[in-house]
Amino acid sequence: MQHLIPIQITLQAANAADAKQLVQDLAGTMNGMPAADVPTETKVSTVQPEAVAAPPAYAPPGQAYPSYPPAGQPGTGATIPAPAVPTAPPVAAPTTAPASYNPPAQPVPTSAPTYDLTQLGVAAQPLLDAGRHAELIGWLNQHGAQALTQLDPQYYGEFATYLRSLGAKI
């Protein structure tokens, strides 16, 4: 793998068994997905926790509120269905957010951050001071550079990830 992209997934479950099931469902879905179906761009979405607030006592005519089984009961673990081959992009149904919902103040970044030579050098300096020079030079050599200044800019993100793995703050 030449280009590693850090990915963070947060799973919330009522207990260890539900968490295990969520991880197995996710792994099964990703494992069964053909490479051609893996999206090149992902839109970020959020799911509100089930117990945010009790629904109001009054529902407008023709509108029903969903009911969820109590925590710990069968069926409470979230499952991820196996992906189907899409024939058209899915269209999200319009939803109305509850009055107590406050959207995030800033959008969630959907692209990897970019780094410049100065940022990488500053992050690498404490590692050099700690005597890890050989490790850093070894990584650079594997990517065709004898020094950081010779590193191809296409590898800056990967080098930043490597520095983080060594404990650098970047």
C-alpha positions as CSV (number, residue, x, y, z in Angstrom):
1,M,0.0,0.0,0.0
2,Q,1.6,3.2,-1.1
3,H,-1.0,5.7,-0.1
4,L,-2.4,5.2,3.4
5,I,-5.4,7.3,4.4
6,P,-6.3,7.5,8.1
7,I,-9.9,6.4,8.6
8,Q,-11.8,6.7,11.9
9,I,-15.0,4.8,12.5
10,T,-17.0,5.3,15.7
11,L,-19.4,2.5,16.7
12,Q,-21.8,2.9,19.6
13,A,-23.4,-0.2,21.2
14,A,-25.3,-1.0,24.3
15,N,-23.0,-3.9,25.3
16,A,-20.0,-5.9,24.1
17,A,-22.1,-8.4,22.2
18,D,-23.8,-5.6,20.2
19,A,-20.3,-4.0,19.5
20,K,-19.0,-7.4,18.3
21,Q,-22.0,-7.8,16.0
22,L,-21.5,-4.3,14.6
23,V,-17.8,-5.0,13.8
24,Q,-18.6,-8.3,12.2
25,D,-21.4,-6.8,10.1
26,L,-19.0,-4.0,8.9
27,A,-16.2,-6.4,8.2
28,G,-18.6,-8.7,6.3
29,T,-20.0,-5.9,4.2
30,M,-16.5,-4.5,3.3
31,N,-15.2,-8.1,2.6
32,G,-18.0,-8.9,0.3
33,M,-17.9,-5.6,-1.6
34,P,-16.2,-5.9,-5.1
35,A,-13.4,-3.3,-5.6
36,A,-15.4,-1.7,-8.4
37,D,-18.2,-0.9,-5.9
38,V,-16.0,0.9,-3.4
39,P,-16.8,4.6,-3.8
40,T,-13.9,7.0,-4.6
41,E,-15.7,9.8,-2.7
42,T,-17.7,9.3,0.5
43,K,-20.3,11.7,1.9
44,V,-20.2,11.9,5.7
45,S,-23.5,11.4,7.5
46,T,-24.4,11.3,11.2
47,V,-26.9,9.2,13.0
48,Q,-28.6,10.6,16.1
49,P,-28.6,8.3,19.2
50,E,-31.9,6.5,19.8
51,A,-32.5,8.1,23.2
52,V,-32.0,11.8,22.3
53,A,-35.5,12.8,23.4
54,A,-38.9,11.4,23.8
55,P,-41.2,12.1,20.9
56,P,-43.9,14.7,21.5
57,A,-47.3,13.4,22.6
58,Y,-48.9,14.9,19.5
59,A,-48.2,13.7,16.0
60,P,-49.6,15.7,13.1
61,P,-52.2,13.7,11.1
62,G,-50.7,11.1,8.8
63,Q,-47.3,11.2,10.6
64,A,-46.2,8.4,12.8
65,Y,-43.2,8.2,15.1
66,P,-40.9,5.2,14.9
67,S,-40.7,2.8,17.8
68,Y,-37.6,1.1,18.9
69,P,-37.2,-2.0,21.2
70,P,-35.8,-1.3,24.6
71,A,-32.0,-1.6,25.0
72,G,-30.8,-5.1,25.7
73,Q,-33.7,-6.7,23.8
74,P,-33.2,-8.8,20.6
75,G,-33.0,-6.7,17.5
76,T,-31.3,-3.7,19.1
77,G,-27.9,-4.3,17.4
78,A,-27.5,-2.4,14.3
79,T,-26.9,-4.4,11.2
80,I,-25.4,-3.3,8.0
81,P,-27.0,-4.9,5.0
82,A,-24.8,-6.3,2.3
83,P,-24.4,-3.8,-0.5
84,A,-26.5,-4.2,-3.7
85,V,-25.2,-3.2,-7.0
86,P,-26.6,0.2,-7.4
87,T,-28.4,1.1,-10.6
88,A,-28.9,4.7,-9.7
89,P,-27.5,6.9,-6.9
90,P,-29.7,6.7,-3.7
91,V,-31.8,9.7,-3.0
92,A,-32.2,10.7,0.6
93,A,-35.7,11.2,1.8
94,P,-36.3,14.7,3.3
95,T,-36.3,14.7,7.1
96,T,-37.2,17.2,9.7
97,A,-34.8,17.5,12.5
98,P,-36.2,17.6,16.1
99,A,-36.2,21.1,17.7
100,S,-33.4,20.0,20.1
101,Y,-31.0,19.0,17.4
102,N,-28.1,21.5,16.8
103,P,-26.1,20.7,13.6
104,P,-22.3,20.7,13.9
105,A,-20.8,24.2,13.7
106,Q,-18.2,23.2,11.2
107,P,-18.5,20.7,8.3
108,V,-16.6,17.4,8.7
109,P,-13.5,17.3,6.5
110,T,-13.9,14.8,3.7
111,S,-10.4,15.0,2.2
112,A,-7.0,14.2,3.7
113,P,-5.1,17.2,5.0
114,T,-2.1,18.4,3.0
115,Y,1.3,19.1,4.5
116,D,4.3,21.1,3.4
117,L,8.0,20.5,3.8
118,T,8.2,22.9,6.8
119,Q,5.5,21.1,8.7
120,L,7.0,17.7,8.1
121,G,10.5,18.9,9.2
122,V,9.1,20.5,12.4
123,A,7.3,17.3,13.3
124,A,10.3,15.1,12.5
125,Q,12.8,17.2,14.6
126,P,11.8,15.7,18.1
127,L,12.2,12.2,16.6
128,L,15.7,13.1,15.3
129,D,16.5,14.6,18.8
130,A,15.4,11.3,20.3
131,G,17.9,9.3,18.2
132,R,15.4,7.9,15.6
133,H,17.4,9.2,12.7
134,A,18.0,5.8,11.1
135,E,14.3,5.0,11.1
136,L,13.4,8.2,9.3
137,I,16.2,7.9,6.8
138,G,15.2,4.3,6.2
139,W,11.6,5.3,5.4
140,L,12.8,8.1,3.1
141,N,15.2,5.7,1.3
142,Q,12.3,3.3,0.7
143,H,10.5,6.2,-1.1
144,G,13.5,7.2,-3.2
145,A,14.8,10.1,-1.2
146,Q,18.1,10.5,0.7
147,A,16.7,13.5,2.7
148,L,13.4,15.0,3.5
149,T,14.0,17.8,1.0
150,Q,14.3,15.2,-1.8
151,L,11.0,13.5,-0.9
152,D,8.4,13.6,-3.7
153,P,5.5,15.8,-2.5
154,Q,3.1,12.9,-3.4
155,Y,4.4,11.1,-0.3
156,Y,4.0,14.0,2.2
157,G,0.7,12.7,3.6
158,E,2.1,9.1,3.9
159,F,5.2,10.5,5.7
160,A,3.0,12.5,8.1
161,T,1.2,9.3,8.9
162,Y,4.5,7.5,9.5
163,L,5.7,10.3,11.8
164,R,2.5,10.0,13.8
165,S,3.1,6.3,14.1
166,L,6.4,7.1,15.7
167,G,4.8,9.5,18.1
168,A,5.2,12.8,16.3
169,K,2.6,15.6,16.8
170,I,1.4,16.7,13.3
